Amino acid sequence: MVEHSSSFLEPEELAHNIEQVRNRIAEAAQKANRPLEEITLIAVSKTKPVELVQLAFQQGLTHFGENRVQEALPKIATFHPEGIHWHMIGHLQSNKAGKVVEAFDMLQSVDSLHLAQVLERLAASREKHLPILLEINIAGEASKAGMRPEESLSVAREIAAYPHLDIQGVMTVAPLVTNPEEVRPVFRALRELRDRLRDAVPQHSWHHLSMGMTDDYQVAIEEGATMVRIGRAIFGARPSR
Ligand SMILES: *Cc1c(COP(=O)(O)O)cnc(C)c1O
């Protein structure tokens, strides 16, 4: 595959990719005996031009994920029609949190109590309720963001008392593996952790399990994912940074 061709994805190719991903999501849902409506496809548009987001929206995708604030803000400003949902999925520095609270519809990457404190203050001053997910580093990889599973309970108990943050679930980025079956235990562990958090902090819904990307989303759906975050399978390969 030629890397540079990715930014010039043709509309027909995008349509084909979207259809293929939808079919594979349906296949996995059926295999797991789960209703399809329970699974939200988040198209990860990082590094891709806003024109591709517009094309994808025309083809019925309504949830988009971005991982860098500076890159995302102009895209969101350019394209925010009724019915679109923008998800922040990358590590967030607290000095950029104000803009995120304003621009994004959900913040999936809350990875520390400190960040949550900052977000609560910002959301309160704007009189906003911010849907968030706690990002958990389930596999304990040193290179990955996310809080440790062991600390998530005490963090969740603290955040539960913040009136402007709405904890809707958890998110993880699974390790890179060659066979997606290898990360099944990671997805299962996130679901089990979510269940424990929900029991311990019942004031919040904990509905969402955001897990699964291009290489492993079918396995993630079999393990209960309610949100899959898919970039390359929809928009094509990304240039290596
Ligand atoms: C880039 C990214 C994705 C999408 O990855 P693909 O392998 O392209 O599907 C999902 N989640 C996060 C947090 C990402 O940064």
The ligand as a Gaussian input file, in Angstrom:
#p B3LYP/6-31G(d) Opt

LIG

0 1
 C       -5.789000       6.317000      16.376000
 C       -6.669000       5.834000      17.439000
 C       -7.696000       4.911000      17.168000
 C       -7.961000       4.325000      15.789000
 O       -6.940000       3.453000      15.416000
 P       -7.030000       2.582000      14.072000
 O       -6.060000       1.482000      14.326000
 O       -6.656000       3.481000      12.950000
 O       -8.412000       2.080000      13.935000
 C       -8.506000       4.525000      18.225000
 N       -8.322000       4.991000      19.469000
 C       -7.352000       5.868000      19.776000
 C       -7.214000       6.360000      21.179000
 C       -6.488000       6.316000      18.775000
 O       -5.528000       7.189000      19.087000

